[in-house]
Each structure stands twice: as C-alpha cells, then as structure tokens.
C-alpha cells in the first residue's frame, strides 16, 4: 500500500515539524482529515492535496462534518421520538439539499478537471473518475451518475 504509506508518512512529518518533535502541541484532527481526504482523492480523482492549508481540505472537511451532523446516530430527534416523523421538517430538507449541492459542486469540479486533462492528452493516473469518464457513452452515464 504505497499510497497509504505516503499519506501516513506525510501526516507524521506535518505533525512532527510544526510540533518541534513534541515540544509544541499540534491539533492532529485536520491532519488526520487531510490524510483520509487524500486517500479518497487518490482513489476517486487521481490527485491529492499538499497541506492542510490547501483550500480543498477545509472545504471538504466542512462538508464531511455537516454530513456527519445530518446523518449521525444522535443528530436526529426523529430517531428517538418516532411520532415527529409525521411533521415536515423544512430545515432538515433544506440542510440536506445544501449539503448535496455542495458535494455535487465539489465533485463535479474535480471530475471536470480529470476530463479536461484527459482531453488535453495529459497523463492522468488511474482513478475512478478516469474510468467512469472513459465508459460514459458506453454505459449511458450522465454527469450526476458519475458524480
């Protein structure tokens, strides 16, 4: 698993250096989030981020927290009080729609980048987006299917 080894080594280096080998406290949470994100980005889009300061890291971590807040086992009162399911909850519906749109916008941008690079003849690493774009016509996939 060279990709996983790369990400873990990069995370440890990113914690070790600013933390002055353990002398200064460093919050490991964004680093662990970036490591997970980079594994997802590598598999799905053939790319990765270079630091926790990369704009995609903050953007993606915000969406993943929101997703966990929407779907977590203790985040929805209707899971504990079933009769509340009978009442419309527009806040929850709108929150879900905003989260979905944010994820669609982010992923479509990454997929469009892979598509642009493929059309320009650039070397694109093997990834899920490259595969789906290559079989798009054959499998009759639309953009949302790929996202």
Residue pairs with C-beta under 8 A, 6 or more apart in sequence:
3 39
3 42
4 39
7 35
7 38
7 39
7 48
8 35
10 35
10 38
11 31
11 32
11 34
11 35
14 31
14 34
14 51
14 52
15 26
15 28
15 31
16 22
18 24
18 26
19 25
19 26
30 52
30 57
30 61
31 52
33 52
33 57
33 60
33 61
33 64
34 49
34 51
34 52
34 54
34 57
34 61
37 49
37 56
37 57
37 60
37 61
38 48
38 49
41 47
41 48
41 49
41 56
41 110
42 48
42 125
42 127
43 127
43 128
44 110
44 127
44 128
44 129
45 110
45 111
45 113
45 114
45 127
45 128
45 129
46 114
46 124
46 125
46 126
46 127
46 129
46 130
47 110
47 113
47 125
49 56
49 57
51 57
56 106
59 106
60 106
63 99
63 102
63 103
63 106
66 95
66 99
66 102
67 99
67 103
68 75
69 75
70 76
70 92
70 95
70 96
70 99
73 79
76 92
77 84
78 84
78 85
78 89
104 144
104 147
107 147
108 143
108 147
110 129
111 129
111 132
111 133
111 143
111 146
111 147
114 124
114 127
114 129
114 130
114 133
115 129
115 133
117 124
118 124
118 130
118 133
118 134
124 130
129 146
132 141
132 145
132 146
133 146
135 141
136 146
